[in-house]
Amino acid sequence: MTDDVCAVPECGQPAARHLAVPEARRVFDKLPEKGRSAPLCKAHYKEWKKATKKDRTLERLGRR
């Protein structure tokens, strides 16, 4: 893995996952405007997963 750090301002933890910037902005409004992917640390990725669980489930079922 590369030496990326979490894109959430004032976090600074090593990145565990990368998400598309529009997907990450659904939860984290203050992401920087650079690149196509947003690196997230383990804790922020878990926060994103919890916040978007219902939407992702409905999307997967085709009911959105």
C-alpha distances in whole Angstrom, upper triangle without the diagonal:
4,7,8,11,13,16,19,21,21,19,16,14,10,9,9,10,11,15,17,19,22,21,20,23,25,24,23,26,25,21,21,22,20,18,18,15,14,11,13,13,14,17,18,16,19,21,21,21,24,26,25,26,30,29,26,29,32,30,29,32,34,36,34
4,6,9,12,14,17,19,20,17,14,13,9,8,10,11,11,15,17,18,22,21,19,22,25,24,22,24,23,19,19,20,17,15,16,13,13,10,13,13,15,18,18,17,20,22,21,22,25,26,26,27,31,30,28,30,33,31,30,34,35,37,35
4,7,10,12,15,17,17,14,11,10,7,8,10,12,12,16,18,18,22,22,19,22,25,23,21,23,21,18,18,19,17,16,17,14,13,10,12,12,14,17,17,17,20,21,21,23,26,26,27,28,32,31,29,32,34,32,32,36,37,38,36
4,7,9,12,13,14,12,9,9,6,5,9,10,10,13,15,15,19,18,16,18,21,20,18,20,18,14,14,16,13,13,14,11,10,7,9,9,12,15,14,14,17,19,18,20,23,23,23,25,29,28,26,29,31,29,29,33,34,35,33
4,6,9,10,10,8,6,6,4,5,9,10,10,13,15,15,18,18,15,17,19,18,15,17,15,13,13,15,14,14,15,12,10,7,7,7,11,12,12,13,16,16,16,19,21,21,22,24,27,27,25,28,31,29,30,33,34,35,33
4,6,8,9,6,6,6,6,5,8,9,9,11,13,12,16,15,11,13,16,14,12,14,12,10,11,14,13,13,14,11,8,5,4,5,9,10,8,10,13,13,13,15,18,18,19,21,24,23,22,25,28,26,27,30,31,32,30
4,6,9,8,8,9,10,8,11,11,10,10,12,10,13,13,10,11,14,12,9,11,9,6,7,10,10,11,12,9,6,6,6,8,12,12,9,11,14,14,13,16,18,17,18,21,24,22,22,25,27,25,27,30,30,31,28
4,6,6,8,9,11,10,13,13,12,12,14,11,14,13,10,10,13,11,7,9,7,6,8,12,12,14,15,12,9,8,7,9,12,11,8,10,13,12,11,15,16,15,17,20,22,21,21,25,26,25,27,30,30,30,28
4,6,8,10,13,13,16,16,15,16,17,14,16,17,13,13,15,13,10,10,7,7,8,12,13,15,17,15,12,12,11,12,15,14,11,14,16,15,15,18,20,18,20,23,26,25,25,28,30,29,30,33,34,34,31
4,6,9,12,13,16,17,17,18,20,18,20,20,16,16,19,16,12,14,11,11,12,15,16,18,20,18,14,14,12,12,15,13,12,15,17,16,17,20,21,20,22,25,28,27,27,30,32,31,33,36,36,36,34
4,6,9,10,13,14,15,16,18,17,19,19,15,16,18,15,12,14,12,11,13,16,17,18,19,17,13,11,9,8,11,10,9,12,14,13,15,18,19,18,20,23,26,26,25,28,30,30,31,34,35,35,32
4,7,9,12,14,15,17,19,18,21,20,16,18,20,18,15,17,14,13,13,17,16,17,19,16,13,11,10,8,12,12,11,14,16,16,17,20,21,21,23,25,28,28,27,30,32,31,32,35,36,37,34
4,6,9,12,13,16,18,18,21,20,16,18,20,18,16,18,16,15,16,19,18,19,20,16,13,10,8,6,8,9,10,12,14,14,16,18,19,20,22,23,27,27,26,28,31,30,30,34,35,36,34
4,6,9,11,14,17,17,21,19,16,19,21,19,17,20,18,16,16,19,18,17,18,15,12,9,8,6,8,10,11,12,14,16,16,18,20,21,22,24,27,27,25,28,31,29,29,33,34,35,33
4,6,7,11,14,14,17,16,13,16,18,17,15,18,17,14,15,17,16,15,15,12,9,5,5,4,7,10,9,9,12,14,14,15,18,19,19,21,24,24,22,25,27,26,26,30,31,32,30
4,7,10,14,15,18,16,14,17,19,17,16,19,19,16,18,20,18,17,16,13,11,7,6,5,5,9,9,8,10,13,13,13,16,18,18,19,22,22,20,22,25,24,24,27,29,30,29
4,7,10,12,15,13,11,15,16,15,15,18,18,15,16,18,17,15,13,10,8,6,5,7,7,10,9,7,10,12,11,12,15,16,16,17,20,19,17,20,23,21,21,24,25,27,25
4,7,9,12,10,9,13,14,14,14,16,16,13,14,15,13,11,10,6,5,4,6,9,10,13,11,9,12,14,12,13,16,16,15,17,20,19,17,20,22,20,20,24,24,26,24
4,6,8,7,6,10,11,12,12,14,15,12,13,14,13,11,9,5,5,6,7,11,12,14,11,9,12,13,10,11,15,14,13,15,18,16,14,17,19,17,17,21,21,23,21
4,6,5,6,9,10,12,12,13,14,11,12,12,11,9,6,4,6,9,11,14,16,17,14,12,15,15,12,13,17,16,14,16,18,16,14,18,19,16,17,21,21,22,20
4,5,5,6,9,11,10,10,11,8,9,9,9,8,6,5,5,9,11,14,16,17,14,13,16,15,12,14,17,16,14,17,19,17,16,20,21,18,20,23,23,23,21
4,6,5,7,10,10,10,12,10,11,11,12,11,9,9,9,12,13,17,19,19,15,14,17,16,12,14,17,14,13,16,17,14,14,18,18,16,18,21,20,20,17
4,5,6,8,9,11,13,11,13,13,14,13,10,9,9,12,12,15,16,16,13,11,14,13,9,11,13,11,9,12,14,11,11,14,15,13,15,18,18,18,16
4,5,6,6,8,10,8,11,12,13,12,11,9,7,9,9,12,13,13,10,9,12,10,7,10,12,11,10,13,15,13,13,17,18,16,18,21,21,21,19
4,5,5,5,8,7,10,10,13,13,12,11,9,12,12,15,16,16,12,12,14,12,9,12,14,11,11,15,16,14,14,18,19,17,20,22,22,22,19
4,6,7,10,10,14,14,16,16,15,13,12,14,13,16,17,16,13,12,14,11,8,11,12,9,8,12,13,11,12,15,15,14,17,20,19,19,16
4,6,9,10,13,15,17,18,16,14,12,14,12,14,15,13,10,10,11,8,6,9,10,7,8,11,13,12,13,16,17,17,19,21,22,21,18
4,6,6,10,12,14,15,15,13,10,12,10,13,14,13,9,11,12,10,8,12,13,10,11,15,17,16,16,20,21,20,22,25,25,24,21
4,6,9,11,14,15,15,14,12,14,13,16,18,16,13,14,16,13,12,15,16,13,14,18,19,17,18,22,22,21,24,26,26,25,22
4,6,9,12,14,15,14,12,13,13,15,18,17,13,15,17,15,14,17,18,16,17,21,22,21,22,25,26,25,27,30,29,29,26
4,7,9,11,11,11,8,10,10,13,16,16,12,14,16,15,13,17,18,16,17,20,22,21,21,24,25,24,26,29,29,29,26
4,6,9,11,11,9,11,12,15,18,18,15,16,20,18,16,20,22,20,20,24,26,24,24,27,28,26,28,32,31,31,28
4,7,9,10,10,13,15,18,21,21,18,19,22,21,18,21,24,22,21,25,26,24,24,28,28,26,28,31,30,31,28
4,7,8,9,11,14,17,21,21,18,19,22,21,19,22,25,23,23,26,28,25,25,29,29,27,28,32,31,32,29
4,6,7,10,13,17,20,21,18,18,22,21,19,21,24,23,22,25,27,24,23,27,28,25,26,30,29,31,28
4,7,10,13,17,19,21,18,17,20,20,17,19,22,21,19,22,24,21,20,24,25,22,23,26,26,27,24
4,6,10,13,16,17,14,13,17,17,14,16,19,19,17,20,22,20,18,22,23,21,22,25,25,26,24
4,6,10,13,14,11,10,14,14,12,14,17,16,16,19,21,19,18,22,23,21,22,26,26,27,24
4,7,10,12,10,9,13,13,12,14,17,17,17,19,22,21,19,23,25,23,23,27,28,29,27
4,7,8,6,6,9,10,9,11,14,14,15,17,20,19,18,21,24,22,23,26,27,28,26
4,6,5,6,9,10,11,12,14,15,16,18,22,21,20,23,25,24,25,28,29,30,28
4,6,5,6,9,10,11,12,14,16,16,20,20,19,21,24,23,23,26,28,29,28
4,5,5,6,9,10,11,12,14,15,19,20,19,21,24,24,24,27,28,29,27
4,5,5,6,9,10,10,12,14,17,18,17,19,22,22,22,25,27,27,25
4,5,5,6,9,10,11,12,16,16,14,17,19,19,19,22,24,24,23
4,5,5,6,9,10,10,14,15,14,16,19,19,19,22,24,24,23
4,5,5,6,9,10,13,14,14,16,18,19,20,22,24,23,22
4,6,5,6,8,11,11,11,14,16,16,17,19,21,21,19
4,6,5,6,9,10,9,11,14,14,14,17,19,19,18
4,6,5,8,10,10,11,14,15,16,18,20,19,18
4,6,8,9,10,12,13,14,16,18,19,18,16
4,6,5,6,9,10,10,12,14,15,15,13
4,6,5,6,9,10,11,12,14,14,13
4,6,5,6,9,10,11,12,11,10
4,5,5,6,9,10,10,10,8
4,6,5,6,9,10,10,9
4,5,5,6,9,9,9
4,5,5,6,5,6
4,5,5,6,5
4,5,8,9
4,6,8
4,6
4
